[in-house]
Structure formats: structure tokens, C-alpha cells
């Protein structure tokens, strides 16, 4: 006897709610038509990856920055509409963004 049967025995007149199962991803980040620009720079001799060109809400871009930093296990920040990731992770970042449905353009190198 599973949990559903036990609940039916306890509450015979209760009708369970119909829940819609959708194949939507867990994050509701607004996707855009223009590609996100992914570029590589060196600042103070250290490599960084910069993402810019997002047209959606700033809070969505911050969520994306946090998710990228945790998946890559690196440091970084969000400043002036740009995500700055420490290190050269262009290939990995582009792969993660393409999985999410973003179009990404690689700039430089």
C-alpha cells in the first residue's frame, strides 16, 4: 500500500489536485534573440572571461552569474551589466549557455 492509497483511506471524499507536468527547466530566465558575447581578457596578468550583451532583467543575469560560478567552481562578479569569471572558461561557459537555450558568440582568440 503506497502513500496515495493510505491518503484515500484516511480522506475518502478528498479529490487530489491535478498537477500539470511540463518539461520546463527549473529556472525561468528570459531568453533573448541577440547572442551573449563571451570574450577573453587579461587583467593584471590574470585571465578572465567576460559575458555581456544580455537584454533581460538584471536579476536574471545575476542568477545566471551565480549558477555559472557554482557549476565551474570559480570566483567572479557581476558589474555594469557584465559577468566576470576568473579564468579562461569560454568553452565550458558556452556549452552551459547553449544547453540552457542561449545563443552565444565567441569574441577574441
N, C-alpha and C positions, 0 to 999 in steps of 0.2 A: 504494500500500500504506500503510494507516494504522497507527497505533501498536498497535491491537488485533491486527492480523494479524501484525505483527512479533513481538509477545509470544507469540502462539500458535506461531509458527515456532521461537522460542527454547525455549519450555516447553510442549511438546505435551500433557503429561499434567495440566497445571495447569487447574483449573476456577475461573474468576473468581467472586468472591462476588456474590451478588445484593444489590444495594443498593436499598432502598425509597426512592422519591422521594415526599416528601409536600409538600403546599402550605403547610406550617407556616412562619411567619415566623422569621427568624434569631434573634430574641430571645425568650426564654422567660419573659416577665414575667407574673405571675399577674394575671388579670383578675378584677374584683370586680363585685358586684351593685349596690352603692351608687355614686352618681356621685361623681367627683372634683370638689371645689369650686374654681372658678377665680375669684379676686377681685382687684380693683384697689385699690391704696392709694398714698398719697404719704407718703414718709418723708424728712424733712429737705428737703422741696420737690421731691424727685425721684420720678417714677412707678415703681412696681414691680408685678409680677404675682405673686400667691401661689397655689400649688396645695396643697391639703390634703385629707384625708379618705381616704387610701389605706390599705387594711386588710391588705395583703400584707406580705412581708418587707421590712425596711428596706434591704437590699442591692439589691432590685429597684427600689425607689423612688429610690435613689441612681443606679442605671444609667439610669433614666428621666430623672432630672435632668441627667445628663451628656449624654445624647442630645439633649435639648431645647436645652441651651445650645449644643451644637455645630451643630445644624441652624439655629438662629436667629442664630448668631454673636454672642452676647451673654454678659455675665457673669451670675453668680448664685451661689447657695449652697444647701445642704441643711442646715436646722437644725430641731430639735424636731419632726420629722415633717412639715415643710413644705418645698416647693421655692420658693425666692425667685428670680425672674428680674428683672433690671434692665430697666425699660422697660414700656410698655403693649403686650403682645403677646397679649392674651387671644384674639383671633380666630384668629391663627396657631396658638397652642398648642392651642386647642380643636379646630381642624381636624386637627392632627397626632395628637392623642389619639384622635379619632374614627376616623382611619384605622387606628390600632392596635387598635381594638375597645373602647376605654374609653367609658363614659358620662360626660359632663361637664356640670356645672351652672354657669351664669354667675351670679355674685353681684355686685351693685353696679354701677350705671351701665349 
